[in-house]
């Protein structure tokens, strides 16, 4: 799985003008399932995300995790994280999992975060979403379970 984490003071997703998910303060997590990902991959990524020390402690250092701060998460499926731009000017997305599999893994990832005690909401898989956020820092981290 591939993910982009953005530390936010708030974030939200709307579809057709209606809120479908929101969080803050915490993490906006854009996630892409890749071929070969499974439940173990999901659990590994969720555990890593929950423990990454991306939040400031009393001394202003990034020493606290999402679990330690009691922050929340907004998880948004984003197949474009699998973009292959190595040839031509039009990205290819064959590196992303097929839609049915991707949706299952995406929902399992959000559930895994909830199971770890992180309040978690999601966007709407496959929808044309508008994502709004206030990036805190800014802090943006890229994760790939293969690397």
C-alpha positions as CSV (number, residue, x, y, z in Angstrom):
1,X,0.0,0.0,0.0
2,X,1.1,3.5,-0.6
3,X,0.0,6.5,1.6
4,X,0.5,10.2,1.9
5,X,0.0,11.5,5.4
6,X,-0.7,15.1,6.0
7,X,-0.7,16.5,9.6
8,X,-3.8,18.7,9.7
9,X,-5.7,20.9,12.1
10,X,-8.8,19.9,10.2
11,X,-9.8,18.2,7.0
12,X,-13.0,17.2,5.3
13,X,-14.4,15.5,2.2
14,X,-17.5,16.5,0.4
15,X,-19.4,14.8,-2.4
16,X,-22.0,16.7,-4.4
17,X,-21.8,19.5,-1.7
18,X,-22.5,17.1,1.2
19,X,-20.0,16.3,3.9
20,X,-19.1,12.6,4.0
21,X,-16.1,12.6,6.3
22,X,-14.0,14.9,8.5
23,X,-11.3,15.0,11.1
24,X,-9.0,17.2,13.0
25,X,-6.6,17.7,14.5
26,X,-4.9,14.6,13.3
27,X,-4.0,13.1,9.9
28,X,-5.5,13.3,6.4
29,X,-4.4,9.9,4.9
30,X,-4.5,9.5,1.1
31,X,-4.2,5.7,0.5
32,X,-3.7,3.6,-2.6
33,X,-4.0,-0.2,-2.6
34,X,-1.5,-1.9,-4.9
35,X,-1.6,-5.4,-6.5
36,X,-0.5,-8.0,-3.9
37,X,-1.7,-6.1,-0.9
38,X,-3.6,-8.0,1.7
39,X,-4.9,-7.8,5.2
40,X,-1.4,-8.1,6.6
41,X,-0.3,-5.2,4.5
42,X,-3.3,-3.2,5.8
43,X,-2.5,-4.0,9.4
44,X,1.2,-3.2,9.0
45,X,0.4,0.2,7.4
46,X,-2.2,1.1,10.1
47,X,0.2,0.2,12.9
48,X,3.0,2.3,11.3
49,X,0.6,5.3,10.8
50,X,-0.7,5.1,14.4
51,X,2.8,5.1,15.9
52,X,4.7,7.6,13.6
53,X,5.8,10.5,15.8
54,X,4.6,13.5,13.7
55,X,3.1,15.7,16.4
56,X,4.8,18.2,18.7
57,X,5.5,17.6,22.3
58,X,5.7,20.3,25.0
59,X,9.2,21.2,23.8
60,X,7.9,21.7,20.2
61,X,9.7,18.6,18.8
62,X,7.9,16.0,16.7
63,X,7.9,13.3,19.4
64,X,4.2,12.3,19.7
65,X,2.1,9.8,17.7
66,X,-1.5,10.0,16.6
67,X,-2.3,7.5,19.3
68,X,-0.5,9.6,22.0
69,X,-2.2,12.9,21.0
70,X,-5.7,11.4,20.7
71,X,-6.0,12.8,17.2
72,X,-8.3,11.6,14.5
73,X,-7.9,10.4,10.9
74,X,-9.6,11.1,7.6
75,X,-8.9,8.3,5.1
76,X,-9.4,9.0,1.4
77,X,-8.8,6.5,-1.3
78,X,-6.5,7.9,-4.1
79,X,-5.5,5.5,-6.9
80,X,-3.5,8.3,-8.5
81,X,-0.7,7.6,-5.9
82,X,0.1,4.6,-8.2
83,X,0.8,6.9,-11.2
84,X,3.5,5.8,-13.6
85,X,4.9,8.9,-15.2
86,X,8.0,7.2,-16.8
87,X,6.7,7.4,-20.3
88,X,5.0,10.2,-22.1
89,X,2.9,12.9,-20.6
90,X,-0.2,10.9,-19.5
91,X,0.2,9.0,-16.3
92,X,-0.7,5.3,-16.2
93,X,-2.4,3.7,-13.3
94,X,-2.0,0.0,-13.9
95,X,0.1,-0.1,-10.7
96,X,-3.1,0.4,-8.6
97,X,-5.2,-2.5,-7.3
98,X,-8.4,-3.3,-9.2
99,X,-11.4,-1.2,-7.9
100,X,-13.2,-4.1,-6.1
101,X,-10.0,-5.2,-4.3
102,X,-8.9,-1.6,-3.7
103,X,-12.2,-0.7,-2.0
104,X,-12.0,-3.7,0.3
105,X,-8.4,-2.9,1.3
106,X,-9.2,0.8,1.8
107,X,-12.1,0.1,4.1
108,X,-10.1,-2.5,6.0
109,X,-7.3,0.1,6.5
110,X,-9.8,2.6,7.9
111,X,-11.3,-0.2,10.2
112,X,-7.7,-1.2,11.3
113,X,-7.1,2.4,12.4
114,X,-10.4,2.4,14.4
115,X,-9.5,-0.9,16.0
116,X,-6.2,0.7,17.2
117,X,-8.3,3.4,18.9
118,X,-8.1,6.2,16.4
119,X,-11.3,8.0,15.6
120,X,-11.5,7.5,11.8
121,X,-13.8,8.7,9.0
122,X,-13.5,8.1,5.3
123,X,-14.2,9.7,2.0
124,X,-16.5,7.9,-0.6
125,X,-14.7,5.3,-2.7
126,X,-14.9,6.0,-6.4
127,X,-16.7,9.3,-6.0
128,X,-15.6,12.7,-7.4
129,X,-14.6,14.1,-4.0
130,X,-13.6,17.6,-2.9
131,X,-11.0,17.4,-0.1
132,X,-10.3,20.4,2.1
133,X,-7.6,20.6,4.6
134,X,-5.5,22.9,6.8
135,X,-2.0,21.4,6.7
136,X,-0.3,21.8,10.0
137,X,3.4,22.6,9.7
138,X,3.3,21.7,6.9
139,X,4.1,18.1,7.6
140,X,3.6,15.7,4.7
141,X,5.0,12.1,4.8
142,X,5.0,9.5,2.1
143,X,4.8,5.8,3.0
144,X,5.1,2.7,0.9
145,X,4.8,-0.8,2.4
146,X,7.1,-2.2,-0.2
147,X,10.0,0.1,0.5
